[in-house]
Amino acid sequence: MNLSSTYGKLAMVLVGSSVGRNDGGVVAGLVACGIVMGTMSNANNLMQDLKTGYLTLTSPHTVFISQAIGTALGCVVNPVMFWAFYRVVQNGDTDVFDAPYARVYRSIAMLSAGQDGIPMHSLWLCKLFFALALALSVFREVAMWKRWRVARYIPSIICVAIAFVVPARIPIDMFVGSLVLYLWRRADPSKAPTFSMAVASGMICGDGLGMLLSSTMALMHARAPICIKFMSRTDNVKLDAFLATLPVT
């Protein structure tokens, strides 16, 4: 389990609250979070790779060298990617790429640095839903431990929280995928558990390649040769009336 984000948030709260908002606590908290998350994430990945190497009878020395090579490549690739994305944002195209977690981490940093930079009642709502999520999580664990039938219907708090910060298309995609898998298991219970992982892996790879192509076109400022826009019937009637007033060429 990768707990780097948890410890990163903890470091952000500690550093941001100690520095203060007026002295740059938001930036200091974000920097501390990035350092802690980067360090712990690499350490966690190395441990996972060592476990995989143990299962596949791979030498730990080979795994460590591979990790070092990957880290060295990351030191070159990551700054180049950051420079490319920074150029896009610097030119004013701020809506090209979604970064929902950036707003989340910035809000946490602002909370830790002081309440002056956040909307009114935000801290009160944060405490309220923190207590609610904690109580629901405890109830869920108790229900699973005592094997209550209601346990399977209690949602995961993390999944519910993610739906508030990511774009709407991601929860919709997850809902559609869950519905398809549920119907597949009902129709063919024997083959669905066997082939569902393969189908999901293919979809993830295909979507990743599609996002790579979309990102490349966005970085190149490519424009579509045709644009399709959907509108209501009322707006369509107004548009037709406006086009009728234009001279025919």
PyMOL commands that set and color helices and strands:
alter all, ss='L'
color gray80, all
select helices_A, chain A and resi 4-19+25-55+60-90+100-113+115-117+122-145+149-153+157-165+169-187+192-219+233-244
alter helices_A, ss='H'
color red, helices_A
deselect
rebuild
show_as cartoon
